[in-house]
């Protein structure tokens, strides 16, 4: 698991549970709490209770509430970044790559949409380790988006860097909006969202083609 602060950790666990396993349990409980209630409304005591441990143990492992949140954020950001990167290294390009990226994100977050809320919590700290981790994962995802948009536009003969920059920002905004909408519509399955996105893209491209005739 990624470390997120200056807390020195040993390999020892508690009550016979290996430390790495105990940390994973705490991060899972913390991610659910932060992603459901938000950073400001979450308290360490409730996270400890959900993980079946004492509050002092959370502080022993993570140093502070901010340290725990940073670890949860790093875990969630890493999961999402690795999935997007996996798709980027595949064979799909252009619009297909975009749709496959969305498909991978929906599949990854299905059943744990709280991770998206965790990654976009307006009550979270904006300084220290949290800000550093947000910056790291945001930059990674933005770089992958830029790469995909560059491929897409090059297929249409568009190579102007400002065009690429504008379209990358647009794409990232579309992804954020779609994920936010999905999180607020829990009745919508991941498969349903994949199909919806495909329909929307098809409609947009069809209208563009017809308008160009």
C-alpha positions in Angstrom: 0.0 0.0 0.0 1.2 3.5 -0.7 2.4 5.6 2.2 1.1 9.1 2.5 2.8 10.8 5.4 5.9 10.9 7.5 4.7 8.3 10.0 7.3 5.6 10.5 5.7 2.2 10.2 6.8 -1.2 11.3 5.8 -4.6 9.8 4.1 -5.7 13.0 0.3 -6.0 12.9 -2.2 -6.4 15.7 -3.7 -9.5 17.3 -2.0 -11.7 14.8 -3.1 -9.7 11.7 -0.2 -8.7 9.5 0.3 -5.0 9.3 -0.3 -4.7 5.6 -3.7 -6.5 6.0 -4.7 -4.4 9.0 -3.8 -1.2 7.1 -5.9 -2.4 4.1 -8.9 -2.9 6.5 -8.6 0.6 7.9 -8.2 2.1 4.5 -11.3 0.3 3.2 -13.3 1.5 6.2 -11.9 5.0 5.8 -12.6 5.1 2.1 -16.2 4.1 2.6 -16.7 6.7 5.4 -14.9 9.6 3.6 -16.6 8.7 0.3 -20.1 8.6 1.9 -20.0 11.3 4.6 -17.2 13.5 3.3 -13.9 14.4 5.0 -15.4 17.1 7.3 -18.2 14.9 8.6 -16.1 11.8 9.1 -14.5 11.1 12.5 -11.7 8.6 13.3 -13.7 6.9 16.0 -16.4 5.7 13.5 -13.7 4.5 11.1 -12.0 2.6 13.8 -15.3 1.0 14.9 -16.1 0.0 11.3 -12.6 -1.6 11.0 -13.0 -3.4 14.4 -10.0 -1.7 16.0 -9.3 1.0 18.5 -9.1 4.7 17.6 -5.5 5.0 18.9 -4.5 2.3 16.5 -5.6 4.4 13.5 -3.4 7.2 14.7 -0.6 4.8 15.3 -0.8 3.6 11.7 -1.6 6.9 9.9 -0.7 9.7 12.3 -3.9 11.8 11.9 -7.3 12.0 10.2 -5.6 13.8 7.3 -3.0 11.0 7.1 -5.7 8.4 6.8 -7.5 10.4 4.2 -4.3 10.8 2.2 -3.8 7.0 2.3 -7.4 6.4 1.2 -7.0 9.0 -1.6 -3.8 7.5 -2.8 -5.3 4.0 -2.9 -8.4 5.2 -4.9 -6.4 7.4 -7.2 -4.0 4.6 -7.9 -6.7 2.1 -8.8 -8.3 4.6 -11.2 -5.1 5.6 -12.8 -3.9 2.1 -13.3 -7.2 1.1 -15.0 -7.1 4.1 -17.3 -3.4 3.4 -18.1 -4.2 -0.3 -18.8 -6.7 0.7 -21.5 -4.4 3.3 -22.9 -1.8 0.6 -23.5 -4.2 -1.5 -25.4 -5.0 -1.4 -29.1 -8.0 0.9 -29.1 -7.6 4.5 -30.5 -9.8 7.5 -31.0 -13.4 7.4 -30.0 -13.2 3.7 -29.2 -10.4 4.4 -26.7 -12.6 7.0 -25.0 -15.5 4.6 -24.7 -13.3 1.8 -23.4 -11.9 4.2 -20.8 -15.4 5.0 -19.6 -16.3 1.4 -19.6 -13.2 0.5 -17.5 -14.0 3.3 -15.0 -17.6 2.3 -14.7 -16.6 -1.4 -14.1 -14.0 -0.4 -11.6 -16.3 1.8 -9.5 -19.4 -0.4 -9.8 -20.3 -1.3 -6.2 -17.9 1.2 -4.8 -19.0 4.6 -6.2 -18.0 6.1 -2.9 -14.4 6.1 -4.3 -15.4 8.7 -6.8 -16.9 10.9 -4.1 -13.7 10.4 -2.1 -11.6 11.7 -5.0 -13.9 14.7 -5.5 -14.6 15.8 -1.9 -15.0 19.6 -1.6 -14.5 19.4 2.2 -11.1 17.7 1.9 -7.8 19.4 2.9 -6.2 21.5 0.1 -2.7 21.5 1.5 0.0 19.0 2.6 0.0 15.3 1.7 -3.6 15.4 0.4 -2.8 18.2 -2.1 0.3 16.4 -3.2 -1.5 13.2 -3.8 -4.3 14.9 -5.6 -1.8 16.6 -7.8 0.0 13.4 -8.6 -3.0 11.4 -9.7 -4.6 14.4 -11.5 -1.5 14.9 -13.5 -1.3 11.2 -14.4 -4.9 11.1 -15.6 -4.6 14.4 -17.4 -1.5 13.1 -19.3 -3.3 10.0 -20.4 -6.3 12.1 -21.5 -3.9 14.4 -23.5 -2.4 11.3 -25.2 -5.8 9.9 -26.1 -7.1 13.2 -27.5 -3.9 13.8 -29.4 -4.4 10.4 -31.1 -8.1 11.2 -31.8 -7.5 14.6 -33.3 -4.5 13.4 -35.4 -6.8 10.9 -37.1 -8.8 13.9 -38.3 -5.6 15.8 -39.3 -5.8 18.2 -36.4 -2.4 18.8 -34.8 -2.6 22.3 -33.3 -1.5 22.0 -29.7 -4.0 24.6 -28.5 -6.8 22.6 -30.1 -5.5 19.5 -28.3 -5.3 21.3 -25.0 -8.9 22.7 -25.4 -10.2 19.2 -26.4 -8.4 17.5 -23.5 -10.0 19.9 -21.0 -13.4 19.3 -22.6 -12.9 15.5 -22.5 -11.9 15.6 -18.8 -15.0 17.8 -18.1 -17.2 15.3 -19.9 -15.8 12.4 -18.0 -16.2 14.2 -14.6 -19.8 15.1 -15.5 -20.8 11.6 -16.6 -19.3 10.1 -13.4 -20.9 12.7 -11.2 -24.3 12.0 -12.9 -23.8 8.2 -12.4 -23.0 8.5 -8.8 -26.2 10.5 -8.2 -28.2 7.8 -10.0 -27.5 4.7 -8.1 -30.2 2.7 -10.0 -28.1 2.9 -13.2 -25.7 0.0 -13.6 -22.3 0.1 -15.1 -23.5 -1.8 -18.2 -26.4 0.7 -18.6 -23.9 3.6 -18.5 -21.6 2.0 -21.1 -24.6 1.6 -23.4 -25.8 5.2 -22.7 -22.4 6.7 -23.4 -22.2 4.7 -26.7 -25.6 6.0 -27.7 -24.7 9.6 -26.9 -21.5 9.5 -28.8 -23.2 7.9 -31.8 -25.9 10.6 -31.7 -23.3 13.4 -31.5 -21.2 12.0 -34.4 -24.3 11.3 -36.5 -25.5 14.9 -36.1 -22.1 16.2 -36.9 -21.9 14.2 -40.1 -25.4 15.3 -41.2 -24.7 18.9 -40.4 -21.6 18.7 -42.6 -23.4 17.5 -45.7 
